[in-house]
Amino acid sequence: MTEHVREEMEYDVVIVGAGPAGLSAAIRLKQLDADLSVVVLEKGSEVGAHILSGAILDPKGLDALIPDWKERGAPINVPVTEDRFYVLGEAGKLRIPNWPMPPLMNNHGNYIVSMGNVCRWMAEQAEELGVEIFPGMACSELVYGPNGEVSGVVAGEFGLQPDGTPGPGYEPGMILRGKYVMLGEGVRGSLSKQVIEKFGLSDGKEPQKYGLGMKEIWEIDPAKHKAGSVLHTMGWPLGGNAGGGSFIYHLDNNQVYVGFVVHLNYENPYLYPYMEFQRFKHHPMIAELLKGGKRVAYGARAISEGGWQSIPKVVFPGGALLGCSAGLVNVPRIKGNHNAMLSGKAAAEAAHAALAAGRSGDELTAYEKKLRTGPIADDLKPVRNVKPLWSKYGLTTSLVLGGLDMWTNTMGFSLLGTLGHGKTDAEATQRTSRHTLIDYPKPDGTLSFDRLTNVSFAATNHEESQPAHLKLKDPEEPVASNYWKYGGLAARYCPAGVYEFVGEPGVDQRFVINFQNCVHCKTCDIKDPAQNIVWTTPQGGDGPNYPNM
């Protein structure tokens, strides 16, 4: 039997994930000390390939990190020019005026961007400073030191066969060790999940909450295009079935981002988030905008929505959680990239001070303190009750109470204190016996599209000879339990058509995992009622290849 020995490389700091958080940490570390050795490991085929975000960028994070970003040619060129909010009915709409909204909801001074392209530019800035960036290097394991601290990761394992054994072209990967390891994997990162559980980082915190964000890029009629225009809607088609809403952002080149978010704490297992998105585009206001245009890209991604009360402890022996791995999204603003950058910067400053003092492998307590008392706290604490209010009371009441609470928070107090979230999104799912089937119209192929057609516009690809990266704790559970209790929920919540039930129920039914379709959104890991599906990393470079999401 061949023994595979992994080579090892030593760094001062190892960073997992080339998103805005990880890249900000890398840049700041090298700004503080050019001699530090810093490596960033990215599972996507290139930096930006797995980045999907709205996105309206609040530049405060970038201002703090690279004040001269404009002069350096950052791809941030479309300032927000108008902001409109609507509550939709099936055929009508009601505009919510801007004047009663708290100042924090104002998008003046923000920019419509492709975060994929922003991250590509940030990677160039990091490399100019001497940061090593390795795309196509999925981090599959954590490595621990002699005292139980995180001391590195295993990255770049290739060539496993479907049964998990090494194939003829097997490469065992490398161990990259760091005095500190920073996890910037994004929402529900697989390594972040492990450290949160191992070190009890969420003990005493509210459960994290999530939304599923789906997004298409459209090229529209130039006569209808208004660069810098921002539109948000709530209400139809979700109604009382789920929380959520839409966004439409006009960027440059006659393109618009069309996005739809469904909160994953919905109760009705018959709800089909992807089809709610497709149905939304048939609203008269949206259909008129898109008429004569064409969809050019599609993708999906989970969004952390728990906010302030769900943020875990962000430090552990040997490392730190950054950005969406910690859940730093401001839900009513639908923004988290600025906080991701600020978290990376703060973690880097704490690590630099620790390394300068000769420390390693301990907890970066200065980072924890900065996150809890600095600008991230100032951003998230005032909006902490918006999500639980929406979950508990629905759209209309939460608009009034949430708006009032945000206003009082701008004055330094809250009448509500800090509300809890209660159940996890998985626990919120009810059985089919309590609900009726939802009849969704068939996609027309012009405005709305079937899932598999749309997934082809994510350019996702997975080497089929590897093990499925979506693991079942109990292979029998989907057919034996999930199908009968929840109507085969997995076949609906996945926005990429990964899961399907085939065969006759009770006779020869099977649960099929089409992992090649996966766009790495993590919804299955979050929403499955039995928590039976575990998302792990496929081999490096696999997954979606987003152009300018």
Disulfide bonds with the S-S distance in Angstrom:
none
